[in-house]
Amino acid sequence: MNTLTWIATIAQLICAVLLTVVVLFQSGKSAGLSGAVAGVADSFMSKGKSRTLDQKLSTATKVIAGVFVLLTLLAVILIRDNYGA
């Protein structure tokens, strides 16, 4: 494997570890009937939700997941070009 493939693989591993950590730090979302009943209160209390830690972690999850997908596609292209598949 060439140097670019190694760099993409290492970046993908780092991204996977970061994604796992960010997902584990998020609080659980309420589900079931209690979540449906409390939905009205949540909508009122969520005016400043964009500034909370949960919202930042949610945004970080989406960004890191997108980077992970792009790195996976890059790794597939690089490996396919190296081995002539």
PDB file with one MODEL, atoms N, CA, C and O in Angstrom:
MODEL        1
ATOM      1  N   MET A   1       0.845  -1.187   0.000  1.00  0.00           N
ATOM      2  CA  MET A   1       0.000   0.000   0.000  1.00  0.00           C
ATOM      3  C   MET A   1       0.885   1.242   0.000  1.00  0.00           C
ATOM      4  O   MET A   1       1.936   1.280   0.639  1.00  0.00           O
ATOM      5  N   ASN A   2       0.442   2.233  -0.717  1.00  0.00           N
ATOM      6  CA  ASN A   2       1.234   3.456  -0.778  1.00  0.00           C
ATOM      7  C   ASN A   2       0.932   4.366   0.415  1.00  0.00           C
ATOM      8  O   ASN A   2       0.083   4.057   1.251  1.00  0.00           O
ATOM      9  N   THR A   3       1.634   5.473   0.474  1.00  0.00           N
ATOM     10  CA  THR A   3       1.548   6.375   1.623  1.00  0.00           C
ATOM     11  C   THR A   3       0.157   6.978   1.778  1.00  0.00           C
ATOM     12  O   THR A   3      -0.339   7.094   2.899  1.00  0.00           O
ATOM     13  N   LEU A   4      -0.475   7.361   0.685  1.00  0.00           N
ATOM     14  CA  LEU A   4      -1.805   7.966   0.764  1.00  0.00           C
ATOM     15  C   LEU A   4      -2.838   6.979   1.308  1.00  0.00           C
ATOM     16  O   LEU A   4      -3.743   7.370   2.045  1.00  0.00           O
ATOM     17  N   THR A   5      -2.707   5.728   0.954  1.00  0.00           N
ATOM     18  CA  THR A   5      -3.608   4.703   1.476  1.00  0.00           C
ATOM     19  C   THR A   5      -3.422   4.536   2.978  1.00  0.00           C
ATOM     20  O   THR A   5      -4.396   4.394   3.716  1.00  0.00           O
ATOM     21  N   TRP A   6      -2.163   4.554   3.432  1.00  0.00           N
ATOM     22  CA  TRP A   6      -1.899   4.457   4.872  1.00  0.00           C
ATOM     23  C   TRP A   6      -2.470   5.650   5.618  1.00  0.00           C
ATOM     24  O   TRP A   6      -3.058   5.487   6.687  1.00  0.00           O
ATOM     25  N   ILE A   7      -2.307   6.838   5.076  1.00  0.00           N
ATOM     26  CA  ILE A   7      -2.828   8.043   5.720  1.00  0.00           C
ATOM     27  C   ILE A   7      -4.351   7.984   5.801  1.00  0.00           C
ATOM     28  O   ILE A   7      -4.928   8.324   6.834  1.00  0.00           O
ATOM     29  N   ALA A   8      -5.004   7.558   4.728  1.00  0.00           N
ATOM     30  CA  ALA A   8      -6.463   7.452   4.726  1.00  0.00           C
ATOM     31  C   ALA A   8      -6.936   6.399   5.726  1.00  0.00           C
ATOM     32  O   ALA A   8      -7.956   6.588   6.389  1.00  0.00           O
ATOM     33  N   THR A   9      -6.208   5.303   5.838  1.00  0.00           N
ATOM     34  CA  THR A   9      -6.582   4.243   6.774  1.00  0.00           C
ATOM     35  C   THR A   9      -6.430   4.698   8.227  1.00  0.00           C
ATOM     36  O   THR A   9      -7.300   4.439   9.058  1.00  0.00           O
ATOM     37  N   ILE A  10      -5.335   5.369   8.522  1.00  0.00           N
ATOM     38  CA  ILE A  10      -5.112   5.868   9.885  1.00  0.00           C
ATOM     39  C   ILE A  10      -6.142   6.943  10.235  1.00  0.00           C
ATOM     40  O   ILE A  10      -6.662   6.961  11.351  1.00  0.00           O
ATOM     41  N   ALA A  11      -6.439   7.835   9.296  1.00  0.00           N
ATOM     42  CA  ALA A  11      -7.456   8.862   9.530  1.00  0.00           C
ATOM     43  C   ALA A  11      -8.827   8.229   9.744  1.00  0.00           C
ATOM     44  O   ALA A  11      -9.612   8.713  10.559  1.00  0.00           O
ATOM     45  N   GLN A  12      -9.115   7.168   9.031  1.00  0.00           N
ATOM     46  CA  GLN A  12     -10.391   6.476   9.191  1.00  0.00           C
ATOM     47  C   GLN A  12     -10.486   5.820  10.566  1.00  0.00           C
ATOM     48  O   GLN A  12     -11.545   5.854  11.193  1.00  0.00           O
ATOM     49  N   LEU A  13      -9.393   5.226  11.039  1.00  0.00           N
ATOM     50  CA  LEU A  13      -9.391   4.626  12.376  1.00  0.00           C
ATOM     51  C   LEU A  13      -9.584   5.682  13.461  1.00  0.00           C
ATOM     52  O   LEU A  13     -10.334   5.465  14.412  1.00  0.00           O
ATOM     53  N   ILE A  14      -8.912   6.821  13.322  1.00  0.00           N
ATOM     54  CA  ILE A  14      -9.082   7.912  14.287  1.00  0.00           C
ATOM     55  C   ILE A  14     -10.515   8.418  14.265  1.00  0.00           C
ATOM     56  O   ILE A  14     -11.104   8.688  15.312  1.00  0.00           O
ATOM     57  N   CYS A  15     -11.066   8.544  13.081  1.00  0.00           N
ATOM     58  CA  CYS A  15     -12.445   9.003  12.926  1.00  0.00           C
ATOM     59  C   CYS A  15     -13.424   8.017  13.557  1.00  0.00           C
ATOM     60  O   CYS A  15     -14.409   8.429  14.170  1.00  0.00           O
ATOM     61  N   ALA A  16     -13.164   6.727  13.411  1.00  0.00           N
ATOM     62  CA  ALA A  16     -14.036   5.713  13.998  1.00  0.00           C
ATOM     63  C   ALA A  16     -14.007   5.776  15.523  1.00  0.00           C
ATOM     64  O   ALA A  16     -15.044   5.645  16.173  1.00  0.00           O
ATOM     65  N   VAL A  17     -12.824   5.977  16.090  1.00  0.00           N
ATOM     66  CA  VAL A  17     -12.717   6.087  17.554  1.00  0.00           C
ATOM     67  C   VAL A  17     -13.421   7.348  18.036  1.00  0.00           C
ATOM     68  O   VAL A  17     -14.142   7.306  19.033  1.00  0.00           O
ATOM     69  N   LEU A  18     -13.226   8.470  17.346  1.00  0.00           N
ATOM     70  CA  LEU A  18     -13.907   9.711  17.714  1.00  0.00           C
ATOM     71  C   LEU A  18     -15.421   9.573  17.626  1.00  0.00           C
ATOM     72  O   LEU A  18     -16.147  10.047  18.500  1.00  0.00           O
ATOM     73  N   LEU A  19     -15.893   8.922  16.570  1.00  0.00           N
ATOM     74  CA  LEU A  19     -17.330   8.731  16.409  1.00  0.00           C
ATOM     75  C   LEU A  19     -17.905   7.897  17.544  1.00  0.00           C
ATOM     76  O   LEU A  19     -18.986   8.197  18.051  1.00  0.00           O
ATOM     77  N   THR A  20     -17.194   6.860  17.941  1.00  0.00           N
ATOM     78  CA  THR A  20     -17.638   6.015  19.047  1.00  0.00           C
ATOM     79  C   THR A  20     -17.696   6.811  20.347  1.00  0.00           C
ATOM     80  O   THR A  20     -18.663   6.699  21.101  1.00  0.00           O
ATOM     81  N   VAL A  21     -16.677   7.605  20.611  1.00  0.00           N
ATOM     82  CA  VAL A  21     -16.640   8.392  21.848  1.00  0.00           C
ATOM     83  C   VAL A  21     -17.762   9.431  21.874  1.00  0.00           C
ATOM     84  O   VAL A  21     -18.433   9.597  22.893  1.00  0.00           O
ATOM     85  N   VAL A  22     -17.964  10.126  20.762  1.00  0.00           N
ATOM     86  CA  VAL A  22     -19.005  11.156  20.714  1.00  0.00           C
ATOM     87  C   VAL A  22     -20.387  10.543  20.900  1.00  0.00           C
ATOM     88  O   VAL A  22     -21.224  11.116  21.598  1.00  0.00           O
ATOM     89  N   VAL A  23     -20.640   9.400  20.296  1.00  0.00           N
ATOM     90  CA  VAL A  23     -21.942   8.746  20.446  1.00  0.00           C
ATOM     91  C   VAL A  23     -22.148   8.288  21.883  1.00  0.00           C
ATOM     92  O   VAL A  23     -23.255   8.398  22.411  1.00  0.00           O
ATOM     93  N   LEU A  24     -21.105   7.779  22.522  1.00  0.00           N
ATOM     94  CA  LEU A  24     -21.239   7.317  23.908  1.00  0.00           C
ATOM     95  C   LEU A  24     -21.450   8.468  24.885  1.00  0.00           C
ATOM     96  O   LEU A  24     -22.057   8.266  25.937  1.00  0.00           O
ATOM     97  N   PHE A  25     -20.970   9.661  24.571  1.00  0.00           N
ATOM     98  CA  PHE A  25     -21.171  10.806  25.451  1.00  0.00           C
ATOM     99  C   PHE A  25     -22.578  11.397  25.359  1.00  0.00           C
ATOM    100  O   PHE A  25     -22.984  12.142  26.250  1.00  0.00           O
ATOM    101  N   GLN A  26     -23.321  11.084  24.314  1.00  0.00           N
ATOM    102  CA  GLN A  26     -24.658  11.645  24.164  1.00  0.00           C
ATOM    103  C   GLN A  26     -25.618  11.027  25.166  1.00  0.00           C
ATOM    104  O   GLN A  26     -25.505   9.853  25.518  1.00  0.00           O
ATOM    105  N   SER A  27     -26.564  11.841  25.615  1.00  0.00           N
ATOM    106  CA  SER A  27     -27.579  11.316  26.521  1.00  0.00           C
ATOM    107  C   SER A  27     -28.643  10.591  25.710  1.00  0.00           C
ATOM    108  O   SER A  27     -28.846  10.890  24.533  1.00  0.00           O
ATOM    109  N   GLY A  28     -29.322   9.635  26.343  1.00  0.00           N
ATOM    110  CA  GLY A  28     -30.347   8.869  25.653  1.00  0.00           C
ATOM    111  C   GLY A  28     -31.558   9.717  25.336  1.00  0.00           C
ATOM    112  O   GLY A  28     -31.911  10.614  26.101  1.00  0.00           O
ATOM    113  N   LYS A  29     -32.180   9.446  24.239  1.00  0.00           N
ATOM    114  CA  LYS A  29     -33.399  10.162  23.860  1.00  0.00           C
ATOM    115  C   LYS A  29     -34.599   9.457  24.481  1.00  0.00           C
ATOM    116  O   LYS A  29     -34.657   8.228  24.521  1.00  0.00           O
ATOM    117  N   SER A  30     -35.544  10.238  24.960  1.00  0.00           N
ATOM    118  CA  SER A  30     -36.727   9.623  25.567  1.00  0.00           C
ATOM    119  C   SER A  30     -37.569   8.963  24.492  1.00  0.00           C
ATOM    120  O   SER A  30     -37.748   9.508  23.403  1.00  0.00           O
ATOM    121  N   ALA A  31     -38.081   7.787  24.808  1.00  0.00           N
ATOM    122  CA  ALA A  31     -38.849   7.028  23.823  1.00  0.00           C
ATOM    123  C   ALA A  31     -40.105   6.486  24.489  1.00  0.00           C
ATOM    124  O   ALA A  31     -40.248   6.530  25.711  1.00  0.00           O
ATOM    125  N   GLY A  32     -40.990   5.984  23.681  1.00  0.00           N
ATOM    126  CA  GLY A  32     -42.204   5.394  24.215  1.00  0.00           C
ATOM    127  C   GLY A  32     -43.262   6.433  24.514  1.00  0.00           C
ATOM    128  O   GLY A  32     -43.194   7.564  24.030  1.00  0.00           O
ATOM    129  N   LEU A  33     -44.248   6.041  25.320  1.00  0.00           N
ATOM    130  CA  LEU A  33     -45.383   6.906  25.631  1.00  0.00           C
ATOM    131  C   LEU A  33     -44.961   8.108  26.456  1.00  0.00           C
ATOM    132  O   LEU A  33     -45.490   9.202  26.257  1.00  0.00           O
ATOM    133  N   SER A  34     -44.027   7.935  27.369  1.00  0.00           N
ATOM    134  CA  SER A  34     -43.600   9.067  28.192  1.00  0.00           C
ATOM    135  C   SER A  34     -42.944  10.148  27.344  1.00  0.00           C
ATOM    136  O   SER A  34     -43.071  11.333  27.651  1.00  0.00           O
ATOM    137  N   GLY A  35     -42.257   9.762  26.298  1.00  0.00           N
ATOM    138  CA  GLY A  35     -41.661  10.735  25.396  1.00  0.00           C
ATOM    139  C   GLY A  35     -42.715  11.470  24.588  1.00  0.00           C
ATOM    140  O   GLY A  35     -42.546  12.650  24.278  1.00  0.00           O
ATOM    141  N   ALA A  36     -43.803  10.787  24.243  1.00  0.00           N
ATOM    142  CA  ALA A  36     -44.868  11.428  23.476  1.00  0.00           C
ATOM    143  C   ALA A  36     -45.637  12.418  24.340  1.00  0.00           C
ATOM    144  O   ALA A  36     -46.033  13.481  23.861  1.00  0.00           O
ATOM    145  N   VAL A  37     -45.851  12.082  25.607  1.00  0.00           N
ATOM    146  CA  VAL A  37     -46.571  12.973  26.509  1.00  0.00           C
ATOM    147  C   VAL A  37     -45.729  14.199  26.826  1.00  0.00           C
ATOM    148  O   VAL A  37     -46.258  15.308  26.901  1.00  0.00           O
ATOM    149  N   ALA A  38     -44.446  14.018  27.011  1.00  0.00           N
ATOM    150  CA  ALA A  38     -43.567  15.128  27.365  1.00  0.00           C
ATOM    151  C   ALA A  38     -43.140  15.932  26.148  1.00  0.00           C
ATOM    152  O   ALA A  38     -42.362  16.875  26.285  1.00  0.00           O
ATOM    153  N   GLY A  39     -43.619  15.593  24.977  1.00  0.00           N
ATOM    154  CA  GLY A  39     -43.216  16.288  23.760  1.00  0.00           C
ATOM    155  C   GLY A  39     -43.561  17.751  23.760  1.00  0.00           C
ATOM    156  O   GLY A  39     -42.807  18.562  23.222  1.00  0.00           O
ATOM    157  N   VAL A  40     -44.705  18.121  24.360  1.00  0.00           N
ATOM    158  CA  VAL A  40     -45.107  19.525  24.402  1.00  0.00           C
ATOM    159  C   VAL A  40     -44.147  20.313  25.267  1.00  0.00           C
ATOM    160  O   VAL A  40     -43.745  21.418  24.902  1.00  0.00           O
ATOM    161  N   ALA A  41     -43.776  19.761  26.407  1.00  0.00           N
ATOM    162  CA  ALA A  41     -42.839  20.442  27.287  1.00  0.00           C
ATOM    163  C   ALA A  41     -41.463  20.543  26.640  1.00  0.00           C
ATOM    164  O   ALA A  41     -40.776  21.553  26.795  1.00  0.00           O
ATOM    165  N   ASP A  42     -41.060  19.509  25.921  1.00  0.00           N
ATOM    166  CA  ASP A  42     -39.757  19.546  25.261  1.00  0.00           C
ATOM    167  C   ASP A  42     -39.702  20.624  24.192  1.00  0.00           C
ATOM    168  O   ASP A  42     -38.671  21.275  24.028  1.00  0.00           O
ATOM    169  N   SER A  43     -40.791  20.822  23.465  1.00  0.00           N
ATOM    170  CA  SER A  43     -40.771  21.833  22.412  1.00  0.00           C
ATOM    171  C   SER A  43     -40.685  23.233  23.000  1.00  0.00           C
ATOM    172  O   SER A  43     -40.074  24.121  22.404  1.00  0.00           O
ATOM    173  N   PHE A  44     -41.293  23.438  24.169  1.00  0.00           N
ATOM    174  CA  PHE A  44     -41.203  24.735  24.817  1.00  0.00           C
ATOM    175  C   PHE A  44     -39.813  24.968  25.399  1.00  0.00           C
ATOM    176  O   PHE A  44     -39.272  26.071  25.318  1.00  0.00           O
ATOM    177  N   MET A  45     -39.239  23.918  25.987  1.00  0.00           N
ATOM    178  CA  MET A  45     -37.951  24.050  26.653  1.00  0.00           C
ATOM    179  C   MET A  45     -36.782  23.993  25.676  1.00  0.00           C
ATOM    180  O   MET A  45     -35.644  24.253  26.068  1.00  0.00           O
ATOM    181  N   SER A  46     -37.034  23.663  24.433  1.00  0.00           N
ATOM    182  CA  SER A  46     -35.933  23.471  23.492  1.00  0.00           C
ATOM    183  C   SER A  46     -35.609  24.722  22.684  1.00  0.00           C
ATOM    184  O   SER A  46     -34.981  24.630  21.629  1.00  0.00           O
ATOM    185  N   LYS A  47     -36.031  25.892  23.169  1.00  0.00           N
ATOM    186  CA  LYS A  47     -35.701  27.120  22.446  1.00  0.00           C
ATOM    187  C   LYS A  47     -34.196  27.333  22.376  1.00  0.00           C
ATOM    188  O   LYS A  47     -33.675  27.718  21.329  1.00  0.00           O
ATOM    189  N   GLY A  48     -33.495  27.089  23.471  1.00  0.00           N
ATOM    190  CA  GLY A  48     -32.053  27.271  23.500  1.00  0.00           C
ATOM    191  C   GLY A  48     -31.291  25.973  23.320  1.00  0.00           C
ATOM    192  O   GLY A  48     -30.133  25.869  23.723  1.00  0.00           O
ATOM    193  N   LYS A  49     -31.930  24.987  22.720  1.00  0.00           N
ATOM    194  CA  LYS A  49     -31.308  23.672  22.608  1.00  0.00           C
ATOM    195  C   LYS A  49     -30.082  23.685  21.696  1.00  0.00           C
ATOM    196  O   LYS A  49     -29.202  22.836  21.840  1.00  0.00           O
ATOM    197  N   SER A  50     -30.010  24.624  20.771  1.00  0.00           N
ATOM    198  CA  SER A  50     -28.868  24.655  19.855  1.00  0.00           C
ATOM    199  C   SER A  50     -27.572  24.979  20.586  1.00  0.00           C
ATOM    200  O   SER A  50     -26.485  24.747  20.057  1.00  0.00           O
ATOM    201  N   ARG A  51     -27.681  25.511  21.791  1.00  0.00           N
ATOM    202  CA  ARG A  51     -26.485  25.869  22.541  1.00  0.00           C
ATOM    203  C   ARG A  51     -26.105  24.810  23.571  1.00  0.00           C
ATOM    204  O   ARG A  51     -25.102  24.971  24.267  1.00  0.00           O
ATOM    205  N   THR A  52     -26.864  23.750  23.683  1.00  0.00           N
ATOM    206  CA  THR A  52     -26.584  22.752  24.707  1.00  0.00           C
ATOM    207  C   THR A  52     -25.501  21.786  24.245  1.00  0.00           C
ATOM    208  O   THR A  52     -25.173  21.704  23.061  1.00  0.00           O
ATOM    209  N   LEU A  53     -24.964  21.065  25.206  1.00  0.00           N
ATOM    210  CA  LEU A  53     -23.926  20.083  24.912  1.00  0.00           C
ATOM    211  C   LEU A  53     -24.464  18.954  24.031  1.00  0.00           C
ATOM    212  O   LEU A  53     -23.769  18.467  23.139  1.00  0.00           O
ATOM    213  N   ASP A  54     -25.715  18.541  24.291  1.00  0.00           N
ATOM    214  CA  ASP A  54     -26.303  17.462  23.481  1.00  0.00           C
ATOM    215  C   ASP A  54     -26.416  17.856  22.018  1.00  0.00           C
ATOM    216  O   ASP A  54     -26.177  17.041  21.127  1.00  0.00           O
ATOM    217  N   GLN A  55     -26.778  19.106  21.773  1.00  0.00           N
ATOM    218  CA  GLN A  55     -26.896  19.558  20.380  1.00  0.00           C
ATOM    219  C   GLN A  55     -25.527  19.620  19.716  1.00  0.00           C
ATOM    220  O   GLN A  55     -25.387  19.278  18.542  1.00  0.00           O
ATOM    221  N   LYS A  56     -24.520  20.056  20.464  1.00  0.00           N
ATOM    222  CA  LYS A  56     -23.168  20.098  19.904  1.00  0.00           C
ATOM    223  C   LYS A  56     -22.654  18.694  19.615  1.00  0.00           C
ATOM    224  O   LYS A  56     -22.003  18.463  18.597  1.00  0.00           O
ATOM    225  N   LEU A  57     -22.949  17.754  20.517  1.00  0.00           N
ATOM    226  CA  LEU A  57     -22.540  16.373  20.290  1.00  0.00           C
ATOM    227  C   LEU A  57     -23.278  15.773  19.096  1.00  0.00           C
ATOM    228  O   LEU A  57     -22.701  15.002  18.331  1.00  0.00           O
ATOM    229  N   SER A  58     -24.549  16.124  18.939  1.00  0.00           N
ATOM    230  CA  SER A  58     -25.321  15.631  17.795  1.00  0.00           C
ATOM    231  C   SER A  58     -24.741  16.154  16.481  1.00  0.00           C
ATOM    232  O   SER A  58     -24.628  15.414  15.504  1.00  0.00           O
ATOM    233  N   THR A  59     -24.378  17.427  16.470  1.00  0.00           N
ATOM    234  CA  THR A  59     -23.768  18.006  15.272  1.00  0.00           C
ATOM    235  C   THR A  59     -22.410  17.366  14.997  1.00  0.00           C
ATOM    236  O   THR A  59     -22.075  17.075  13.849  1.00  0.00           O
ATOM    237  N   ALA A  60     -21.629  17.149  16.057  1.00  0.00           N
ATOM    238  CA  ALA A  60     -20.325  16.511  15.891  1.00  0.00           C
ATOM    239  C   ALA A  60     -20.478  15.095  15.349  1.00  0.00           C
ATOM    240  O   ALA A  60     -19.671  14.652  14.531  1.00  0.00           O
ATOM    241  N   THR A  61     -21.510  14.382  15.801  1.00  0.00           N
ATOM    242  CA  THR A  61     -21.762  13.027  15.302  1.00  0.00           C
ATOM    243  C   THR A  61     -22.022  13.042  13.799  1.00  0.00           C
ATOM    244  O   THR A  61     -21.489  12.214  13.061  1.00  0.00           O
ATOM    245  N   LYS A  62     -22.833  13.978  13.360  1.00  0.00           N
ATOM    246  CA  LYS A  62     -23.157  14.060  11.932  1.00  0.00           C
ATOM    247  C   LYS A  62     -21.922  14.404  11.101  1.00  0.00           C
ATOM    248  O   LYS A  62     -21.714  13.833  10.031  1.00  0.00           O
ATOM    249  N   VAL A  63     -21.111  15.326  11.585  1.00  0.00           N
ATOM    250  CA  VAL A  63     -19.918  15.741  10.840  1.00  0.00           C
ATOM    251  C   VAL A  63     -18.899  14.605  10.781  1.00  0.00           C
ATOM    252  O   VAL A  63     -18.354  14.303   9.720  1.00  0.00           O
ATOM    253  N   ILE A  64     -18.649  13.980  11.935  1.00  0.00           N
ATOM    254  CA  ILE A  64     -17.662  12.897  11.975  1.00  0.00           C
ATOM    255  C   ILE A  64     -18.130  11.712  11.145  1.00  0.00           C
ATOM    256  O   ILE A  64     -17.322  11.066  10.477  1.00  0.00           O
ATOM    257  N   ALA A  65     -19.432  11.417  11.179  1.00  0.00           N
ATOM    258  CA  ALA A  65     -19.958  10.316  10.361  1.00  0.00           C
ATOM    259  C   ALA A  65     -19.789  10.616   8.871  1.00  0.00           C
ATOM    260  O   ALA A  65     -19.450   9.723   8.095  1.00  0.00           O
ATOM    261  N   GLY A  66     -20.021  11.857   8.473  1.00  0.00           N
ATOM    262  CA  GLY A  66     -19.819  12.235   7.074  1.00  0.00           C
ATOM    263  C   GLY A  66     -18.370  12.103   6.645  1.00  0.00           C
ATOM    264  O   GLY A  66     -18.083  11.618   5.551  1.00  0.00           O
ATOM    265  N   VAL A  67     -17.454  12.535   7.506  1.00  0.00           N
ATOM    266  CA  VAL A  67     -16.022  12.407   7.214  1.00  0.00           C
ATOM    267  C   VAL A  67     -15.637  10.929   7.129  1.00  0.00           C
ATOM    268  O   VAL A  67     -14.846  10.536   6.271  1.00  0.00           O
ATOM    269  N   PHE A  68     -16.203  10.113   8.026  1.00  0.00           N
ATOM    270  CA  PHE A  68     -15.916   8.685   8.016  1.00  0.00           C
ATOM    271  C   PHE A  68     -16.358   8.039   6.697  1.00  0.00           C
ATOM    272  O   PHE A  68     -15.635   7.221   6.127  1.00  0.00           O
ATOM    273  N   VAL A  69     -17.534   8.408   6.225  1.00  0.00           N
ATOM    274  CA  VAL A  69     -18.032   7.857   4.953  1.00  0.00           C
ATOM    275  C   VAL A  69     -17.120   8.283   3.796  1.00  0.00           C
ATOM    276  O   VAL A  69     -16.777   7.472   2.936  1.00  0.00           O
ATOM    277  N   LEU A  70     -16.735   9.561   3.785  1.00  0.00           N
ATOM    278  CA  LEU A  70     -15.855  10.032   2.714  1.00  0.00           C
ATOM    279  C   LEU A  70     -14.496   9.339   2.756  1.00  0.00           C
ATOM    280  O   LEU A  70     -13.942   8.997   1.712  1.00  0.00           O
ATOM    281  N   LEU A  71     -13.956   9.130   3.960  1.00  0.00           N
ATOM    282  CA  LEU A  71     -12.682   8.419   4.076  1.00  0.00           C
ATOM    283  C   LEU A  71     -12.812   6.965   3.632  1.00  0.00           C
ATOM    284  O   LEU A  71     -11.884   6.409   3.045  1.00  0.00           O
ATOM    285  N   THR A  72     -13.950   6.355   3.907  1.00  0.00           N
ATOM    286  CA  THR A  72     -14.179   4.981   3.462  1.00  0.00           C
ATOM    287  C   THR A  72     -14.210   4.903   1.943  1.00  0.00           C
ATOM    288  O   THR A  72     -13.610   4.005   1.353  1.00  0.00           O
ATOM    289  N   LEU A  73     -14.903   5.836   1.313  1.00  0.00           N
ATOM    290  CA  LEU A  73     -14.939   5.858  -0.152  1.00  0.00           C
ATOM    291  C   LEU A  73     -13.548   6.112  -0.734  1.00  0.00           C
ATOM    292  O   LEU A  73     -13.167   5.497  -1.730  1.00  0.00           O
ATOM    293  N   LEU A  74     -12.798   7.008  -0.118  1.00  0.00           N
ATOM    294  CA  LEU A  74     -11.438   7.277  -0.578  1.00  0.00           C
ATOM    295  C   LEU A  74     -10.559   6.038  -0.436  1.00  0.00           C
ATOM    296  O   LEU A  74      -9.774   5.732  -1.333  1.00  0.00           O
ATOM    297  N   ALA A  75     -10.684   5.333   0.667  1.00  0.00           N
ATOM    298  CA  ALA A  75      -9.880   4.123   0.879  1.00  0.00           C
ATOM    299  C   ALA A  75     -10.232   3.051  -0.145  1.00  0.00           C
ATOM    300  O   ALA A  75      -9.345   2.361  -0.649  1.00  0.00           O
ATOM    301  N   VAL A  76     -11.503   2.906  -0.453  1.00  0.00           N
ATOM    302  CA  VAL A  76     -11.916   1.911  -1.454  1.00  0.00           C
ATOM    303  C   VAL A  76     -11.330   2.262  -2.821  1.00  0.00           C
ATOM    304  O   VAL A  76     -10.841   1.387  -3.535  1.00  0.00           O
ATOM    305  N   ILE A  77     -11.380   3.521  -3.173  1.00  0.00           N
ATOM    306  CA  ILE A  77     -10.840   3.943  -4.475  1.00  0.00           C
ATOM    307  C   ILE A  77      -9.338   3.723  -4.523  1.00  0.00           C
ATOM    308  O   ILE A  77      -8.812   3.228  -5.521  1.00  0.00           O
ATOM    309  N   LEU A  78      -8.641   4.089  -3.449  1.00  0.00           N
ATOM    310  CA  LEU A  78      -7.183   3.920  -3.431  1.00  0.00           C
ATOM    311  C   LEU A  78      -6.779   2.459  -3.461  1.00  0.00           C
ATOM    312  O   LEU A  78      -5.839   2.092  -4.168  1.00  0.00           O
ATOM    313  N   ILE A  79      -7.458   1.635  -2.723  1.00  0.00           N
ATOM    314  CA  ILE A  79      -7.124   0.201  -2.703  1.00  0.00           C
ATOM    315  C   ILE A  79      -7.445  -0.436  -4.056  1.00  0.00           C
ATOM    316  O   ILE A  79      -6.684  -1.272  -4.543  1.00  0.00           O
ATOM    317  N   ARG A  80      -8.563  -0.049  -4.659  1.00  0.00           N
ATOM    318  CA  ARG A  80      -8.923  -0.604  -5.960  1.00  0.00           C
ATOM    319  C   ARG A  80      -7.893  -0.202  -7.018  1.00  0.00           C
ATOM    320  O   ARG A  80      -7.545  -1.005  -7.884  1.00  0.00           O
ATOM    321  N   ASP A  81      -7.405   1.038  -6.949  1.00  0.00           N
ATOM    322  CA  ASP A  81      -6.395   1.467  -7.917  1.00  0.00           C
ATOM    323  C   ASP A  81      -5.063   0.763  -7.707  1.00  0.00           C
ATOM    324  O   ASP A  81      -4.337   0.495  -8.664  1.00  0.00           O
ATOM    325  N   ASN A  82      -4.742   0.461  -6.432  1.00  0.00           N
ATOM    326  CA  ASN A  82      -3.462  -0.215  -6.157  1.00  0.00           C
ATOM    327  C   ASN A  82      -3.471  -1.664  -6.591  1.00  0.00           C
ATOM    328  O   ASN A  82      -2.447  -2.185  -7.033  1.00  0.00           O
ATOM    329  N   TYR A  83      -4.597  -2.317  -6.474  1.00  0.00           N
ATOM    330  CA  TYR A  83      -4.651  -3.755  -6.780  1.00  0.00           C
ATOM    331  C   TYR A  83      -5.322  -4.057  -8.110  1.00  0.00           C
ATOM    332  O   TYR A  83      -5.463  -5.226  -8.468  1.00  0.00           O
ATOM    333  N   GLY A  84      -5.736  -3.044  -8.848  1.00  0.00           N
ATOM    334  CA  GLY A  84      -6.240  -3.221 -10.194  1.00  0.00           C
ATOM    335  C   GLY A  84      -7.514  -4.032 -10.292  1.00  0.00           C
ATOM    336  O   GLY A  84      -7.686  -4.811 -11.229  1.00  0.00           O
ATOM    337  N   ALA A  85      -8.398  -3.858  -9.344  1.00  0.00           N
ATOM    338  CA  ALA A  85      -9.656  -4.634  -9.367  1.00  0.00           C
ATOM    339  C   ALA A  85     -10.649  -4.033 -10.319  1.00  0.00           C
ATOM    340  O   ALA A  85     -11.756  -4.552 -10.466  1.00  0.00           O
TER     341      ALA A  85
ENDMDL
END
